[in-house]
Amino acid sequence: MNLNAYLVSRQKMIDRALDSHLPKANVKPPTIHQAMRYSLFAGGKRLRPILCLAAAEACGGKTSQALPLACAIECIHTYSLVHDDLPSMDNDDFRRGRPTCHRVFGEGIAVLAGDALLTVAFEIISQAKPTKRYSVATLLRETAAAAGSQRLIAGQVADLEAEGKKVTRQQLRYIHENKTAAILTTAVRLGAMSANADSKKLSAITNFGRALGLAFQVIDDILDVTQTTEKLGKSAGKDLAAKKATYPAVIGLEKSREEAGRLTRQAHRGLAIFSSKGETLRALANYLLEREY
Amino acid sequence: MNLNAYLVSRQKMIDRALDSHLPKANVKPPTIHQAMRYSLFAGGKRLRPILCLAAAEACGGKTSQALPLACAIECIHTYSLVHDDLPSMDNDDFRRGRPTCHRVFGEGIAVLAGDALLTVAFEIISQAKPTKRYSVATLLRETAAAAGSQRLIAGQVADLEAEGKKVTRQQLRYIHENKTAAILTTAVRLGAMSANADSKKLSAITNFGRALGLAFQVIDDILDVTQTTEKLGKSAGKDLAAKKATYPAVIGLEKSREEAGRLTRQAHRGLAIFSSKGETLRALANYLLEREY
């Protein structure tokens, strides 16, 4: 399998679908649609939607069934970045190598662009095709819960409240589980649901998603310490400067690397029941977890 | 009909339902649930959810079927107020007679509380009971579209961009149609849908909602000019001070009153086909449109 070619073709598929779901940039009022598109088409890796599609395939489903759900997840992910970057939150000037949404469009429009991306995610969910086991109501509940005040937003709140304070390893795990792993887990769960996965497969894909999501965030934390701004496309060392709760800060760099390895192996174990159908997910996990760190 | 007793009993019914849909204030992380509840239980009139329930009844349905939809609408309305009050938007210190969310919890948490209220609205929609004509997917699409970048958020953007500029009557109408009338119209439409209304009834309730929503906003604009801060529970004269686009500013106080009257009559015409079943909606329209101005 040529992973690079695969990633590029999947990114194109997802970009086309996202483009079709979003109002064009000249639709009234143009400012908001320009701002939404500025952040959504900023060269993101489309990691979560790609995982969603791959999970659907691992469960014997079609990418076309999973595609709206994959798009919804990417809209939610992008909304969370736009709001997270705001001056009242992380106050970040750069994201994916470009000025953040509020730097370009102003803070008020950035708040609204995030709101609009979150809202359009749910509008897209309304267009998803239900399966025998999973109704649109079930897909909606799954997505809203993952994005809600006890998951994604809970992670943001805990992250915000941890700034400048000494956090325990347990608190750090709580932040990562909710801020990163929740949406990533839901991405693969929605993919599995679009393939009408039975409870055994859904449970395996859930374990995979959670371990992958945690590993991914640990590695992100490590990269913030070890990489340059240029390579990251966002401000490096920012976490340290802002006294953010990160793995290297709490347990040290070496232990963080061990933790990433342990979680990676755990993610792989989750894929065992998919045998050869899990190959793509396996390759994606390796790709994500073997980033330079 | 004793309207006051009716309103109080409906407010209680809606408050109880909202309370059951929202995580308790001590659920982790408490800050976000306290902030959500602070704004959601700030003594709002519950106008939109009450209209939703009354529309269901006018169409021969039950309030219990409409109640989750009514709650979702109130969560969306409250989220829009929380974000609208932010320093980067209208920068309002008071709302419903109390300090605004960001004044109490800080700007970051207020952004997240708004996000969480919007998200929980969709989670509540997932629990709505579909009818023969209207699936959960249809209810979801209706709600997301009303809250989205071409309706509610479009109105906010246009409002933000109109600040300090001279706006035409047409632009003002665009702002009000999207910022206020869209959600109010969706409130009564969702009520009608929960009652499995046929297309004729749905169309009549839509016309009613739009006219009522516009009339309501014209009157709100008038009250901002003519009332005191104490009576309004929010900063009076604020619109004028901020050079906001309002009816009195664009067409004058007298013409604004005429416009309110014209829209009120239009709203009443929309209720004609409901005959005696439309009594409650009629009484609510009169109540809303005969506020002191």
Interface residues (C-beta under 8 A of the other chain):
Chain A: P23 V27 K28 P29 T31 I32 H33 M36 Y79 H83 L86 S88 M89 G106 E107 G108 I109 A110 V111 L112 G114 D115 A116 L118 T119 V120 F122 E123 I125 S126 Q127 A128 P130 S135 V136 A137 T138 L140 R141 T143 A144 A145 A147 G148 S149 Q150 I153 A154 Q156 V157 A158 L160 E161
Chain B: P23 V27 K28 P29 T31 I32 H33 M36 Y79 H83 L86 S88 M89 G106 E107 G108 I109 A110 V111 L112 G114 D115 A116 L118 T119 V120 F122 E123 I125 S126 Q127 A128 P130 S135 V136 A137 T138 L140 R141 T143 A144 A145 A147 G148 S149 Q150 I153 A154 Q156 V157 A158 L160 E161
